[in-house]
Amino acid sequence: MKYIIPENWHYSNFGLHLITPKIHFGSTQLNFKMTLDSGCWWKHPRNNDDYDINKIYGISYGYHHTNSLRLGWVPDFNSTNTIKIYGYWYQDKKRTTKFLCDVLTNVEYNVEFKIYEDNTDIYINNRQSVVDFHLPDQCKWGYYLFPYFGGNNKAPNNMIITILR
């Protein structure tokens, strides 16, 4: 599905996925293909908030600011059409990020999350990264998290993120 973040917005597809969230019950694996279009990269940072991590896709366990795991992105302002990809997660309300790799705009990437009791493996085109996110003890349900721009800034132009599950 194509998720469009319009210029001067935070939410993709006007936030319609917030009205009817996609619920899961105990998912420990997430597989998808992602493509970030050229609108996800822009030439110059407008201010320091342009270094905030924008969100691509992920999964929560309960409320997403308590326990969740997502991929995030920031343009590499030193390299045209290169995007820096991060693991972005909340564990017991504490937010953590970890740089994972660089990707190019308009190229499809295979992504897989394997969530275990003590950590998570994230694969991007079979390149493995390990992050400290682990399954919460109590909560075995949650919802999927869709593209979002920000931090504080709104999208500087239209962006399209394609997610195929």
CYANA upper distance limits for C-alpha pairs under 8 A (distance plus 0.5 A):
  1 MET  CA    162 THR  CA      6.09
  1 MET  CA    163 ILE  CA      5.91
  1 MET  CA    164 LEU  CA      6.45
  2 LYS  CA    160 ILE  CA      6.88
  2 LYS  CA    161 ILE  CA      6.31
  2 LYS  CA    162 THR  CA      4.89
  2 LYS  CA    163 ILE  CA      6.98
  3 TYR  CA     12 SER  CA      6.04
  3 TYR  CA     13 ASN  CA      6.29
  3 TYR  CA    147 PRO  CA      7.40
  3 TYR  CA    160 ILE  CA      6.09
  3 TYR  CA    161 ILE  CA      5.66
  3 TYR  CA    162 THR  CA      6.54
  3 TYR  CA    163 ILE  CA      8.09
  4 ILE  CA     12 SER  CA      5.55
  4 ILE  CA     13 ASN  CA      5.84
  4 ILE  CA    158 ASN  CA      7.51
  4 ILE  CA    159 MET  CA      6.14
  4 ILE  CA    160 ILE  CA      5.06
  4 ILE  CA    161 ILE  CA      7.01
  5 ILE  CA      9 TRP  CA      6.85
  5 ILE  CA     10 HIS  CA      7.26
  5 ILE  CA     11 TYR  CA      6.42
  5 ILE  CA     12 SER  CA      4.73
  5 ILE  CA     13 ASN  CA      6.83
  5 ILE  CA     14 PHE  CA      7.99
  5 ILE  CA    147 PRO  CA      8.22
  5 ILE  CA    148 TYR  CA      7.88
  5 ILE  CA    149 PHE  CA      7.82
  5 ILE  CA    155 ALA  CA      7.57
  5 ILE  CA    158 ASN  CA      6.28
  5 ILE  CA    159 MET  CA      5.59
  5 ILE  CA    160 ILE  CA      6.89
  6 PRO  CA     10 HIS  CA      8.43
  6 PRO  CA     11 TYR  CA      8.47
  6 PRO  CA     12 SER  CA      7.69
  6 PRO  CA     13 ASN  CA      8.46
  6 PRO  CA     14 PHE  CA      8.50
  6 PRO  CA    155 ALA  CA      7.39
  6 PRO  CA    157 ASN  CA      7.15
  6 PRO  CA    158 ASN  CA      4.99
  6 PRO  CA    159 MET  CA      6.91
  7 GLU  CA    154 LYS  CA      7.80
  7 GLU  CA    155 ALA  CA      5.52
  7 GLU  CA    156 PRO  CA      6.04
  7 GLU  CA    157 ASN  CA      4.64
  7 GLU  CA    158 ASN  CA      5.10
  7 GLU  CA    159 MET  CA      8.02
  8 ASN  CA    154 LYS  CA      5.34
  8 ASN  CA    155 ALA  CA      5.43
  8 ASN  CA    156 PRO  CA      6.67
  8 ASN  CA    157 ASN  CA      7.53
  9 TRP  CA    149 PHE  CA      7.86
  9 TRP  CA    154 LYS  CA      5.66
  9 TRP  CA    155 ALA  CA      6.08
 10 HIS  CA    148 TYR  CA      6.06
 10 HIS  CA    149 PHE  CA      5.07
 10 HIS  CA    150 GLY  CA      6.70
 10 HIS  CA    153 ASN  CA      8.46
 10 HIS  CA    154 LYS  CA      5.86
 10 HIS  CA    155 ALA  CA      6.87
 11 TYR  CA     15 GLY  CA      5.59
 11 TYR  CA    147 PRO  CA      7.40
 11 TYR  CA    148 TYR  CA      5.44
 11 TYR  CA    149 PHE  CA      6.94
 12 SER  CA    146 PHE  CA      7.88
 12 SER  CA    147 PRO  CA      6.17
 12 SER  CA    148 TYR  CA      6.45
 12 SER  CA    149 PHE  CA      8.44
 13 ASN  CA     17 HIS  CA      8.17
 15 GLY  CA     19 ILE  CA      7.99
 16 LEU  CA     20 THR  CA      7.69
 17 HIS  CA     21 PRO  CA      5.93
 17 HIS  CA     22 LYS  CA      8.20
 17 HIS  CA    146 PHE  CA      8.14
 21 PRO  CA    143 TYR  CA      6.85
 21 PRO  CA    144 TYR  CA      7.63
 22 LYS  CA    143 TYR  CA      5.89
 22 LYS  CA    144 TYR  CA      6.22
 23 ILE  CA    141 TRP  CA      7.83
 23 ILE  CA    142 GLY  CA      6.19
 23 ILE  CA    143 TYR  CA      4.73
 23 ILE  CA    144 TYR  CA      7.09
 24 HIS  CA    141 TRP  CA      6.13
 24 HIS  CA    142 GLY  CA      5.92
 24 HIS  CA    143 TYR  CA      6.09
 24 HIS  CA    144 TYR  CA      7.99
 25 PHE  CA    140 LYS  CA      6.39
 25 PHE  CA    141 TRP  CA      4.74
 25 PHE  CA    142 GLY  CA      7.04
 26 GLY  CA    140 LYS  CA      5.02
 26 GLY  CA    141 TRP  CA      5.75
 26 GLY  CA    142 GLY  CA      8.15
 27 SER  CA    140 LYS  CA      8.35
 27 SER  CA    141 TRP  CA      8.23
 28 THR  CA    113 PHE  CA      8.29
 28 THR  CA    114 LYS  CA      6.61
 28 THR  CA    115 ILE  CA      5.42
 28 THR  CA    116 TYR  CA      7.52
 28 THR  CA    135 LEU  CA      8.45
 29 GLN  CA    112 GLU  CA      7.66
 29 GLN  CA    113 PHE  CA      5.86
 29 GLN  CA    114 LYS  CA      5.26
 29 GLN  CA    115 ILE  CA      6.54
 30 LEU  CA     58 GLY  CA      8.44
 30 LEU  CA    111 VAL  CA      8.48
 30 LEU  CA    112 GLU  CA      6.06
 30 LEU  CA    113 PHE  CA      5.48
 30 LEU  CA    114 LYS  CA      7.38
 31 ASN  CA    110 ASN  CA      8.11
 31 ASN  CA    111 VAL  CA      6.24
 31 ASN  CA    112 GLU  CA      4.93
 31 ASN  CA    113 PHE  CA      6.99
 31 ASN  CA    165 ARG  CA      6.90
 32 PHE  CA    110 ASN  CA      6.60
 32 PHE  CA    111 VAL  CA      5.85
 32 PHE  CA    112 GLU  CA      7.04
 32 PHE  CA    163 ILE  CA      6.98
 32 PHE  CA    164 LEU  CA      5.92
 32 PHE  CA    165 ARG  CA      5.06
 33 LYS  CA    108 GLU  CA      6.93
 33 LYS  CA    109 TYR  CA      5.95
 33 LYS  CA    110 ASN  CA      5.02
 33 LYS  CA    111 VAL  CA      6.34
 33 LYS  CA    162 THR  CA      8.28
 33 LYS  CA    163 ILE  CA      6.15
 33 LYS  CA    164 LEU  CA      5.54
 33 LYS  CA    165 ARG  CA      7.10
 34 MET  CA    108 GLU  CA      6.03
 34 MET  CA    109 TYR  CA      5.85
 34 MET  CA    110 ASN  CA      7.13
 34 MET  CA    111 VAL  CA      7.81
 34 MET  CA    161 ILE  CA      7.50
 34 MET  CA    162 THR  CA      5.95
 34 MET  CA    163 ILE  CA      5.24
 34 MET  CA    164 LEU  CA      7.07
 35 THR  CA    105 THR  CA      7.44
 35 THR  CA    106 ASN  CA      6.34
 35 THR  CA    107 VAL  CA      6.14
 35 THR  CA    108 GLU  CA      5.14
 35 THR  CA    109 TYR  CA      6.98
 35 THR  CA    161 ILE  CA      6.22
 35 THR  CA    162 THR  CA      5.55
 35 THR  CA    163 ILE  CA      7.35
 36 LEU  CA     40 CYS  CA      6.65
 36 LEU  CA    104 LEU  CA      8.38
 36 LEU  CA    105 THR  CA      5.72
 36 LEU  CA    106 ASN  CA      6.26
 36 LEU  CA    107 VAL  CA      7.75
 36 LEU  CA    108 GLU  CA      8.40
 36 LEU  CA    159 MET  CA      8.38
 36 LEU  CA    160 ILE  CA      6.82
 36 LEU  CA    161 ILE  CA      5.18
 36 LEU  CA    162 THR  CA      7.05
 37 ASP  CA     41 TRP  CA      8.49
 37 ASP  CA    105 THR  CA      5.70
 37 ASP  CA    106 ASN  CA      5.33
 37 ASP  CA    159 MET  CA      7.08
 37 ASP  CA    160 ILE  CA      5.96
 37 ASP  CA    161 ILE  CA      6.73
 38 SER  CA     81 ASN  CA      7.00
 38 SER  CA    105 THR  CA      5.74
 38 SER  CA    106 ASN  CA      6.80
 38 SER  CA    159 MET  CA      8.05
 39 GLY  CA    157 ASN  CA      6.98
 39 GLY  CA    158 ASN  CA      6.49
 39 GLY  CA    159 MET  CA      5.13
 39 GLY  CA    160 ILE  CA      7.37
 40 CYS  CA     75 PRO  CA      7.68
 40 CYS  CA     83 ILE  CA      8.49
 40 CYS  CA    105 THR  CA      7.93
 40 CYS  CA    159 MET  CA      5.86
 40 CYS  CA    160 ILE  CA      7.75
 41 TRP  CA     74 VAL  CA      8.39
 41 TRP  CA     75 PRO  CA      5.62
 41 TRP  CA     76 ASP  CA      8.22
 41 TRP  CA     80 THR  CA      8.27
 41 TRP  CA     81 ASN  CA      6.31
 41 TRP  CA     82 THR  CA      7.75
 41 TRP  CA     83 ILE  CA      7.37
 41 TRP  CA    105 THR  CA      8.05
 42 TRP  CA     75 PRO  CA      7.39
 42 TRP  CA     77 PHE  CA      8.00
 42 TRP  CA     81 ASN  CA      8.49
 42 TRP  CA    156 PRO  CA      8.36
 43 LYS  CA     77 PHE  CA      6.74
 43 LYS  CA     80 THR  CA      7.98
 44 HIS  CA     77 PHE  CA      6.71
 45 PRO  CA     50 ASP  CA      6.03
 45 PRO  CA     51 TYR  CA      8.10
 45 PRO  CA     77 PHE  CA      7.70
 46 ARG  CA     50 ASP  CA      6.89
 48 ASN  CA     52 ASP  CA      8.31
 49 ASP  CA    151 GLY  CA      7.41
 49 ASP  CA    152 ASN  CA      6.90
 49 ASP  CA    153 ASN  CA      6.77
 50 ASP  CA     74 VAL  CA      8.19
 50 ASP  CA    153 ASN  CA      7.36
 51 TYR  CA     74 VAL  CA      6.76
 51 TYR  CA     75 PRO  CA      8.48
 52 ASP  CA     74 VAL  CA      7.47
 52 ASP  CA    150 GLY  CA      6.97
 52 ASP  CA    151 GLY  CA      6.17
 52 ASP  CA    152 ASN  CA      8.47
 53 ILE  CA     72 GLY  CA      6.13
 53 ILE  CA     73 TRP  CA      5.94
 53 ILE  CA     74 VAL  CA      6.05
 53 ILE  CA     86 TYR  CA      8.24
 53 ILE  CA    150 GLY  CA      7.22
 53 ILE  CA    151 GLY  CA      7.54
 54 ASN  CA     72 GLY  CA      5.70
 54 ASN  CA     73 TRP  CA      5.67
 54 ASN  CA     74 VAL  CA      6.91
 54 ASN  CA    147 PRO  CA      8.32
 54 ASN  CA    148 TYR  CA      6.62
 54 ASN  CA    149 PHE  CA      5.35
 54 ASN  CA    150 GLY  CA      5.65
 54 ASN  CA    151 GLY  CA      7.56
 55 LYS  CA     70 ARG  CA      7.34
 55 LYS  CA     71 LEU  CA      6.61
 55 LYS  CA     72 GLY  CA      4.76
 55 LYS  CA     73 TRP  CA      6.82
 55 LYS  CA    146 PHE  CA      7.90
 55 LYS  CA    147 PRO  CA      5.77
 55 LYS  CA    148 TYR  CA      5.53
 55 LYS  CA    149 PHE  CA      6.82
 55 LYS  CA    150 GLY  CA      8.13
 56 ILE  CA     70 ARG  CA      7.40
 56 ILE  CA     71 LEU  CA      5.93
 56 ILE  CA     72 GLY  CA      5.82
 56 ILE  CA     73 TRP  CA      7.52
 56 ILE  CA    146 PHE  CA      6.76
 56 ILE  CA    147 PRO  CA      4.93
 56 ILE  CA    148 TYR  CA      7.21
 56 ILE  CA    161 ILE  CA      7.98
 57 TYR  CA     70 ARG  CA      5.96
 57 TYR  CA     71 LEU  CA      6.27
 57 TYR  CA     72 GLY  CA      8.12
 57 TYR  CA    144 TYR  CA      7.99
 57 TYR  CA    145 LEU  CA      5.92
 57 TYR  CA    146 PHE  CA      5.33
 57 TYR  CA    147 PRO  CA      6.22
 57 TYR  CA    163 ILE  CA      8.45
 58 GLY  CA     68 SER  CA      7.89
 58 GLY  CA     69 LEU  CA      6.04
 58 GLY  CA     70 ARG  CA      4.45
 58 GLY  CA     71 LEU  CA      6.88
 58 GLY  CA    144 TYR  CA      6.28
 58 GLY  CA    145 LEU  CA      5.36
 58 GLY  CA    146 PHE  CA      7.29
 59 ILE  CA     64 HIS  CA      8.37
 59 ILE  CA     68 SER  CA      6.17
 59 ILE  CA     69 LEU  CA      6.06
 59 ILE  CA     70 ARG  CA      6.93
 59 ILE  CA    142 GLY  CA      7.58
 59 ILE  CA    143 TYR  CA      6.39
 59 ILE  CA    144 TYR  CA      4.94
 59 ILE  CA    145 LEU  CA      5.96
 60 SER  CA     64 HIS  CA      5.51
 60 SER  CA     67 ASN  CA      6.37
 60 SER  CA     68 SER  CA      4.47
 60 SER  CA     69 LEU  CA      6.86
 60 SER  CA    141 TRP  CA      8.39
 60 SER  CA    142 GLY  CA      5.45
 60 SER  CA    143 TYR  CA      5.86
 60 SER  CA    144 TYR  CA      6.73
 60 SER  CA    145 LEU  CA      7.51
 61 TYR  CA     66 THR  CA      8.35
 61 TYR  CA     67 ASN  CA      5.84
 61 TYR  CA     68 SER  CA      6.33
 61 TYR  CA    136 PRO  CA      7.75
 61 TYR  CA    139 CYS  CA      6.45
 61 TYR  CA    140 LYS  CA      6.84
 61 TYR  CA    141 TRP  CA      5.97
 61 TYR  CA    142 GLY  CA      4.77
 61 TYR  CA    143 TYR  CA      7.54
 62 GLY  CA     66 THR  CA      7.60
 62 GLY  CA     67 ASN  CA      7.04
 62 GLY  CA     68 SER  CA      8.49
 62 GLY  CA    139 CYS  CA      6.68
 62 GLY  CA    140 LYS  CA      8.21
 62 GLY  CA    141 TRP  CA      6.58
 62 GLY  CA    142 GLY  CA      5.23
 62 GLY  CA    143 TYR  CA      8.01
 63 TYR  CA     67 ASN  CA      6.99
 63 TYR  CA     68 SER  CA      8.19
 63 TYR  CA    142 GLY  CA      7.69
 64 HIS  CA     68 SER  CA      5.50
 64 HIS  CA     90 TYR  CA      7.74
 65 HIS  CA     90 TYR  CA      6.49
 65 HIS  CA     93 LYS  CA      6.28
 65 HIS  CA     95 ARG  CA      8.50
 66 THR  CA     90 TYR  CA      6.22
 66 THR  CA     91 GLN  CA      6.64
 66 THR  CA     92 ASP  CA      5.65
 66 THR  CA     93 LYS  CA      4.59
 66 THR  CA     94 LYS  CA      7.87
 67 ASN  CA     89 TRP  CA      7.71
 67 ASN  CA     90 TYR  CA      5.32
 67 ASN  CA     91 GLN  CA      5.26
 67 ASN  CA     92 ASP  CA      6.29
 67 ASN  CA     93 LYS  CA      6.99
 67 ASN  CA    136 PRO  CA      7.74
 68 SER  CA     89 TRP  CA      5.88
 68 SER  CA     90 TYR  CA      5.68
 68 SER  CA     91 GLN  CA      7.35
 69 LEU  CA     87 GLY  CA      7.78
 69 LEU  CA     88 TYR  CA      6.46
 69 LEU  CA     89 TRP  CA      4.84
 69 LEU  CA     90 TYR  CA      7.13
 69 LEU  CA    133 PHE  CA      7.70
 70 ARG  CA     87 GLY  CA      6.56
 70 ARG  CA     88 TYR  CA      5.70
 70 ARG  CA     89 TRP  CA      6.59
 70 ARG  CA    145 LEU  CA      8.00
 71 LEU  CA     85 ILE  CA      7.26
 71 LEU  CA     86 TYR  CA      6.17
 71 LEU  CA     87 GLY  CA      5.45
 71 LEU  CA     88 TYR  CA      6.33
 72 GLY  CA     85 ILE  CA      6.18
 72 GLY  CA     86 TYR  CA      5.44
 72 GLY  CA     87 GLY  CA      6.68
 72 GLY  CA     88 TYR  CA      6.57
 73 TRP  CA     83 ILE  CA      6.91
 73 TRP  CA     84 LYS  CA      6.02
 73 TRP  CA     85 ILE  CA      5.19
 73 TRP  CA     86 TYR  CA      6.51
 74 VAL  CA     83 ILE  CA      6.37
 74 VAL  CA     84 LYS  CA      5.78
 74 VAL  CA     85 ILE  CA      7.34
 75 PRO  CA     81 ASN  CA      8.12
 75 PRO  CA     82 THR  CA      6.84
 75 PRO  CA     83 ILE  CA      5.01
 75 PRO  CA     84 LYS  CA      6.43
 76 ASP  CA     80 THR  CA      7.88
 76 ASP  CA     81 ASN  CA      8.15
 76 ASP  CA     82 THR  CA      5.99
 76 ASP  CA     83 ILE  CA      5.81
 76 ASP  CA     84 LYS  CA      6.46
 81 ASN  CA    104 LEU  CA      6.24
 81 ASN  CA    105 THR  CA      5.97
 82 THR  CA    102 ASP  CA      7.01
 82 THR  CA    103 VAL  CA      6.28
 82 THR  CA    104 LEU  CA      5.18
 82 THR  CA    105 THR  CA      6.92
 83 ILE  CA    102 ASP  CA      6.04
 83 ILE  CA    103 VAL  CA      5.73
 83 ILE  CA    104 LEU  CA      6.43
 83 ILE  CA    105 THR  CA      7.51
 84 LYS  CA     99 PHE  CA      7.81
 84 LYS  CA    100 LEU  CA      8.22
 84 LYS  CA    101 CYS  CA      6.61
 84 LYS  CA    102 ASP  CA      5.10
 84 LYS  CA    103 VAL  CA      7.00
 85 ILE  CA     99 PHE  CA      6.67
 85 ILE  CA    100 LEU  CA      6.11
 85 ILE  CA    101 CYS  CA      5.89
 85 ILE  CA    102 ASP  CA      6.31
 85 ILE  CA    103 VAL  CA      7.53
 86 TYR  CA     97 THR  CA      6.91
 86 TYR  CA     98 LYS  CA      5.84
 86 TYR  CA     99 PHE  CA      4.87
 86 TYR  CA    100 LEU  CA      5.62
 86 TYR  CA    101 CYS  CA      7.72
 87 GLY  CA     97 THR  CA      5.95
 87 GLY  CA     98 LYS  CA      5.60
 87 GLY  CA     99 PHE  CA      6.90
 87 GLY  CA    100 LEU  CA      7.00
 87 GLY  CA    131 VAL  CA      7.78
 88 TYR  CA     95 ARG  CA      7.87
 88 TYR  CA     96 THR  CA      6.49
 88 TYR  CA     97 THR  CA      5.04
 88 TYR  CA     98 LYS  CA      7.25
 89 TRP  CA     95 ARG  CA      6.16
 89 TRP  CA     96 THR  CA      5.96
 89 TRP  CA     97 THR  CA      6.92
 89 TRP  CA    133 PHE  CA      7.33
 90 TYR  CA     94 LYS  CA      5.69
 90 TYR  CA     95 ARG  CA      4.89
 90 TYR  CA     96 THR  CA      6.83
 90 TYR  CA    133 PHE  CA      8.21
 91 GLN  CA     95 ARG  CA      7.14
 91 GLN  CA     96 THR  CA      8.45
 91 GLN  CA    133 PHE  CA      6.91
 91 GLN  CA    134 HIS  CA      8.21
 91 GLN  CA    136 PRO  CA      8.44
 98 LYS  CA    131 VAL  CA      7.87
100 LEU  CA    129 SER  CA      6.95
103 VAL  CA    107 VAL  CA      8.36
109 TYR  CA    124 ILE  CA      7.02
109 TYR  CA    125 ASN  CA      6.33
110 ASN  CA    123 TYR  CA      8.23
110 ASN  CA    124 ILE  CA      6.12
110 ASN  CA    125 ASN  CA      5.45
110 ASN  CA    126 ASN  CA      8.11
111 VAL  CA    122 ILE  CA      7.70
111 VAL  CA    123 TYR  CA      6.00
111 VAL  CA    124 ILE  CA      5.13
111 VAL  CA    125 ASN  CA      6.91
111 VAL  CA    126 ASN  CA      8.40
112 GLU  CA    121 ASP  CA      8.44
112 GLU  CA    122 ILE  CA      6.17
112 GLU  CA    123 TYR  CA      5.55
112 GLU  CA    124 ILE  CA      7.23
113 PHE  CA    120 THR  CA      7.31
113 PHE  CA    121 ASP  CA      6.34
113 PHE  CA    122 ILE  CA      5.18
113 PHE  CA    123 TYR  CA      7.08
114 LYS  CA    120 THR  CA      6.06
114 LYS  CA    121 ASP  CA      5.63
114 LYS  CA    122 ILE  CA      6.99
115 ILE  CA    119 ASN  CA      6.98
115 ILE  CA    120 THR  CA      4.94
115 ILE  CA    121 ASP  CA      7.08
115 ILE  CA    133 PHE  CA      8.18
115 ILE  CA    134 HIS  CA      6.80
115 ILE  CA    135 LEU  CA      7.07
116 TYR  CA    120 THR  CA      6.15
116 TYR  CA    134 HIS  CA      6.19
116 TYR  CA    135 LEU  CA      6.53
117 GLU  CA    134 HIS  CA      5.61
117 GLU  CA    135 LEU  CA      5.54
117 GLU  CA    136 PRO  CA      8.20
118 ASP  CA    132 ASP  CA      7.86
118 ASP  CA    133 PHE  CA      7.84
118 ASP  CA    134 HIS  CA      5.45
118 ASP  CA    135 LEU  CA      7.70
119 ASN  CA    130 VAL  CA      7.50
119 ASN  CA    131 VAL  CA      6.54
119 ASN  CA    132 ASP  CA      5.37
119 ASN  CA    133 PHE  CA      5.57
119 ASN  CA    134 HIS  CA      5.03
119 ASN  CA    135 LEU  CA      8.26
120 THR  CA    130 VAL  CA      6.22
120 THR  CA    131 VAL  CA      5.91
120 THR  CA    132 ASP  CA      6.95
120 THR  CA    133 PHE  CA      6.18
120 THR  CA    134 HIS  CA      6.63
121 ASP  CA    128 GLN  CA      7.01
121 ASP  CA    129 SER  CA      6.29
121 ASP  CA    130 VAL  CA      5.14
121 ASP  CA    131 VAL  CA      7.03
122 ILE  CA    128 GLN  CA      6.20
122 ILE  CA    129 SER  CA      5.71
122 ILE  CA    130 VAL  CA      6.70
122 ILE  CA    131 VAL  CA      8.05
123 TYR  CA    127 ARG  CA      5.64
123 TYR  CA    128 GLN  CA      4.98
123 TYR  CA    129 SER  CA      6.83
124 ILE  CA    128 GLN  CA      7.25
136 PRO  CA    140 LYS  CA      8.05
147 PRO  CA    161 ILE  CA      7.82
149 PHE  CA    153 ASN  CA      8.14
149 PHE  CA    154 LYS  CA      6.82
149 PHE  CA    155 ALA  CA      6.53
150 GLY  CA    154 LYS  CA      6.69
150 GLY  CA    155 ALA  CA      8.10
155 ALA  CA    159 MET  CA      8.19
